[in-house]
Amino acid sequence: MFEISSIGDAAYLAAVLNAVAMLMGTDNMSQLAGVGFLIGVILVTFQGLVQARAPQYQQMLIALVIYLGMFGPSARVSVEDLYSGAVHRVDNVPLGVAAVGSALSQVGYGVTRLFEQAFSTPAMTDYGFAAPLQILQSVRAGTLSRARLGAANSPTPGADIERSFVNYIAECVLYAVDTGQRSLDSVLRDPSWTGALAVANPMPTTELWLGGAPVVKACDDAWADLSAYTTTEFLPALRSSLAATLAVQAGEVDNAVQTALDAVAGAGVDAQNYLVMSVAASALPKGEAQVWEELGRWETAATIIQAAQQRNTQWAAEETLFARIVRPMMTFFEAFLFAVSPLMVFAVGLGTIGIRMIGKYLLFGLWIQLWQPILAVINLYIILTTQGKLDALRNAGMGNLELPSIFALWKLDFILSDYLGVGGMLAASTPAISLMLIYGSAVTATHLAGRLQGGDHINEKIASPDAVNPAAALSMGSLKTHAPLTGTTTPNANSVLWSADVGRSMQDSVRSGEQAVQQASSRFSSSLAGTASASASRSGESFASRSMNWDYGATGSATDRAIMSEARGFTDKYESSGVSTQQMAGIIAGAVAAKGRTGAGQAALAGDIGTQLRSQYNVSEQVADTMATDIARRVSGDSGFEARLAESIRADSQSGSRNVFAERLSSEESARLEKDAADVVSSSRSLEREQSLARRYGAMGTYGAAEIGNAISNDPELMDRLHREIDRRNLTGDHQQLSGSWAYARNLNRDAASAAAGVALLIGHADGTTLRRFTPAEAQSAKEAGYGILADTFGTHAPSINPHGNDDLRESAPRFGAARGAVENGDVRDPRGDVAGLRGDIEAHGHSVETRYRPNAADNFHAANRESAGERLAARQDQVREQVRERIGAEIDRRAILPRPAAQAVHNEVGGTFVKLADTGALASAGATAALGQTVAAAKAFGSTLASGGDVSAAVAAGREAAGGEAGWTQARGAMIDARLQQFAGHGLTDSQQTLFREATNSVFAFAPSAAQRAARQAVIDEAGGGARGQHVADLVERSAVSRDDSDLRLIGTYNTQGIGLKKRLKD
């Protein structure tokens, strides 16, 4: 039995040998050999005739002996996989094939084993090509994120190892670095995970997810739990996760990693330590990003997160080098050597020529078997070079980095990527190297040299751009451009034509409609109040008396019915008040008249209604206030109620019905009231249509005239629809004039100009005056038609598109030459005579246009309206500022009503704040130069006592003792307050707010707020305009004095700055 050591895939090779055995067992191969020997005899005979000597039939005899020896007897072959150890047995393999294959494989495999023993490197035949580097890189890639950790991220239910490490590093390790307790260099350079991550500070806390519900613990306790959980639960789960990646059993993961570390880094680097430090090195950038997010540095956090995600994506896309390049190549060519062996049956029969071919066949096998020894040499180079790089990292001059410190792991990532890439290139060059050794071909050597030549993959201008990039003296643009969206247009045509910003136009229309409704409502309310007063006075009574005594159910007017309907709703809602429907109707009518008569706001109106409810109907104060607010909101803030009331007033005026507001009116008064009511109804309906348009088309984008014209002109159905809409609205003349001017200017072709001009007329974007003027209702209808055409043109669903519309295009296309024949046979005449006199007309037309339209008209208009435009811009800016200020004020109100933290939490927060002031040197920067040591000691003593659970008196006593007496304590207290103020300098606080912050901070050292703090608080409230808003601003300032979070102060500062522009305008 012959043994073949497979350097590729043993199963694949066994399948090929089985196929060879099957072929050699058939009569077809004997016939193929016969054909070969027949051709060989003919060749020998012909050669003898040509050379004038007896034919050399002994050559054929030698070939027959070789054939019978190689392909006559058969043998059993055992194919062994060098990587997995699997053995496959194949029977009836030709003896020559089995012997040659066994000999060549033993030569290649044996030489490779001798090389590995001589090189003293991890056996490539046992572990694979560049195995140490691949194992270390696989460990790093397998710990990059929770996705790569897989089940190892949650060894027990509810656990989240990555989140726990990120929280601990962000809130404990990096906190210690920020406060100066540790240096970042010590964290990055410590080769032990227990030394790099351990924090013994009990002050900060962090949240851990180690199974079950998350827990918040002090950093020293958190480290004890996290380290114990990592050793007992996480490491076994991590080994199981990496076992599949490394293709070993879970119990062999440590041995595989340790072997790889010993090969590239030498003895002394623990595999278990390497595994945990890989996780920590991946969690550190995420913890840093979390810190930046908490500080509001979103751009820095996003940069760190994006870099980590890109690295993760790159490593996830990389496959194993050996599986990607070397192993498939060896598998194919090794099997190919045996697969072509049946062809040698034919070649042997050719005699001398065939014997030479068999020699080349054996050289082909030797070429393949040389790959393994060459790869062993490449493997030695990669491992030794990596060892040299890691040894250089340990040198004092190169960084003094020890594996597996975090800094060294980051360096190792680059080393592994670089030399695995080099190994891949050399492995791909192995066939060329072995071929050059066997044949000594100059072509092969040239090809190999080309593979080893580096390419220019660096764009040096990214880091060092050109100081000056000269351009041509004159750059000529094209006369026309063509693009899929715009069609054929003049370059930059959209710059001089209109564009339809549909979403913005919708918003502007809705805002304009809202303003129109407000103006019409104001006029109607004033007119209604005046009419009501005049009508009541003619009857010798006040309107208040009339509204309460009016019989709303007897008149049958639409207005009285509308008021009674609202009254029933309020009566049912506030049944407990005891107010009847008739009384409620009187209250509502009186509120409507009072609103129009005095112009009172909602709050003032609610106050008057509440007083009336309490005094006249004995309604309790709480119910009266609620009812009054609800009625005032309906009367003054509900546009739907006002529109219904206006519609009722107009109907009564047209029918002559009397109502509570209108009785004994003159025709002039009735006409004026009817007109104001009609304006409210019209503007309300117009607003409803604008809002409907905004809901339907408000999400559309911005489209230029060129895009609109090209898209519609290429769709005959849309073009016909556009023309129908133009004709229906009598816009044909305006359409021809506008489209002709655009086509005349050669910005668009005629069809595109016609389509764009039609849409512009419909949606109100036509430049200049038009002959046809729309009423508001007609303009609204035209807009709906125009936006409907745009929606169908650029919408995602176009029902008019027929994918089979051009199926008959080939049949319907005209034949070549048909056009020429039609022209030659037609009655074609020269049109030049008809247009010979048009040049003068054109020049006269141009002169008349120049005379009619004055060139300086635009300049005069600009000069006359520049000042008013500036005032409108400033007013708009003030309005936007006021809106922003109101939104920020609402956020201040929301934060102020949140529950205050518990007293112990406040003490911990304040204590930690003063301890941090002492640790970071802020006291020195605040001017505490004299007796700085006593000041720092007093701050630490005061803060530590509060943080450990002591009350204010105990903390003050501790601070006074550390300061050496009352005088030192007074000086230390002032320095701490100054340091706190310096922390929040530049936040935009006003002088009175800073004074309140100082007094509130000073009150931390006392048992109750001082008189100075109360005075400063009142000043802040008065400055903010009093009321609840002033109270809330003062609350947030005082709350910030006992907190390390400055977000409330930043919010107040932004609130202050938004009012500066408006105040300046009022002052001017």
Helices and strands as residue ranges (DSSP letters): E 2-6, H 10-24, H 27-51, H 57-71, E 74-81, E 87-94, H 95-119, H 124-127, H 131-141, H 146-149, G 150-153, H 161-168, I 169-173, H 174-178, H 184-189, H 193-197, E 205-208, E 215-218, H 219-229, I 230-234, H 235-246, G 250-252, H 253-265, H 271-294, H 298-317, H 321-321, I 322-326, H 327-339, H 343-348, H 352-369, H 371-394, G 396-398, H 406-439, H 442-452, E 481-483, E 487-489, H 493-496, E 499-501, H 502-538, H 543-549, H 558-573, G 575-577, H 581-598, H 602-617, H 621-637, H 639-655, H 667-697, E 702-704, H 705-713, H 716-728, H 732-744, H 750-763, H 776-794, H 809-812, H 818-825, G 831-833, H 838-852, H 857-896, H 903-920, H 922-925, H 932-947, H 952-963, H 966-983, H 991-1003, H 1011-1023, H 1027-1040, H 1047-1058, H 1060-1067
